[in-house]
Amino acid sequence: MTGLPAPDPIAAAAEQGRICALAAHGQRALGKAAAAHPELFPGEPFDATLFSSIAAAMAFSAPWHTAAELAVTNRAVLWGFAVDWLVDHQATSRAEVDRIAGTCLDVLDGADADDPLGRFLVELRDDVAAAPGYDALRGRWRATMDRTLAAMAREWTWRGDATRPTLADYLANADNLAATAVNVAHWIHTGSARDVATLDRLVEVGDEVQRALRLVNDLGTHRRDVESGDLNALLLVDDPAEIERRFAEQVDSCRVLLADLAGEVPREADFLARQLGYTTGFYRHTDFWGVR
């Protein structure tokens, strides 16, 4: 007997219900955002299930935020899916991939855009720019977006090469997942990071979490990637069990980093821990683009 009060199942369920309500608000908002950009978000694969999955992931990762705050983060995630779709499934040349990247970086530099992806990013940029710390931190967002776009272009080139990258090179290119770029937009918009030093620290740990997410993503999408011709970590090793081992090692490393980070910015350490845990559970059963 510990003398501690027994958990209240009603209160626990009520908290779960509140988080699911955040996700419901997020799904509806994403549906409206996609409907306003039909050229960018065709019905397939950008369907209600994708919107629901995005909204639930963010609601469970950051349940202390309001639906309005998470709406911007959710749209940043949706941007990541849109650019990933355009690069991986629509682009037929490296010049086209570079044009996509150039458009996005021009928008972050303040330009308007006349293509569907650019127009969507203009709206997102303007919402993030409303944050008090944006002027001081905008360069960090651009830098992580640049890294993401360069990583996507690098993987596009790898898919056409006869020689596959090493697993180490592949993991070093984990920015193509866009998790850190989305997180930076989230931290700026919500005011979670108000100075460069704090944001740089969050990015440092977030990058390690992103590498773990890259591995568990690949464990969950292996069959689909084989069918589509996408790169996947399991295709880069002789023994698929190595990826499970590497993932476990990466998670252990992240636990140490997150414990240290919790002493500095506890809520954002919790955000990254929740993001890692939720995504791990999610990819063990399905993925954002569809059931395996």
KAVEN-V655395 format. One line per field, one symbol per residue. ss: DSSP state (@ for helix, = for strand, . for the rest). phi: phi as a letter, one per 20 degrees, with the letter a starting at -180 (. if undefined). burial: b if it has 9 or more other ideal C-beta (glycine too) atoms within 8 Angstrom, else e. A space follows every 10 residues. Layout:
# KAVEN-V655395
ss: ???
phi: ???
burial: ???
This chain:
# KAVEN-V655395
ss: ........@@ @@@@@@@@@@ @@@@@@@@@@ @@@@@..... .......@@@ @@@@@@@@@@ @.....@@@@ @@@@@@@@@@ @@@@@@@@@@ ...@@@@@@@ @@@@@@@@.. .....@@@@@ @@@@@@@@@. ...@@@@@@@ @@@@@@@@@@ @@@@@@@@@@ ......@@@@ @@.@@@@.@@ @@@@@@@@@. .....@@@@@ @@@@@@@@@@ @@@@@@@@@@ @@@@@@@@.. ..@@@@.... @@@@@@@@@@ @@@@@@@@@@ @@...@@@@@ @@@@@@@@@@ @@@....... ..
phi: .enfffgeff ffffffffff fgffgfffff ffffffcffe cfgdeedfff ffffffgfff ecfeeeffff fffgffffgg ffffffffcd fdbffffffg ffgfffffeo febddgffff fgffgfffff fgefgfdgff ffffffffff fffffgfgfe efefffffff ffdffffmff gfffgffffe mfcdbfffff fffgffffff fffgffgffe dgfffffenf fbgfedcfdg ffffffffff ffffgfffff fffdcfffff gfffgfffff ffffcabfeq ff
burial: eeeeeeeeee ebeebeebbb ebbbbbbebb bebbeebeeb beeeebeeeb bbbbbbbbbb bbbebebebb bbbbbbbbbb bbbbbbbbee beeeebbbeb bebbbbbbee eebeeebbbb bbbbbebbee bebbeebbeb bbebbbbbbb bbbbbbbbbe eeeebebeeb bebbbbbbbb bbbbbbbbbb bbbeeeebbb bbbebbbbbb bbbbbbbbbb bbebbbeeeb bbbbbbbeee ebbbebbeeb bebbeebbbe bbebbeebbb bbbbbbebbb ebbeebbeee ee
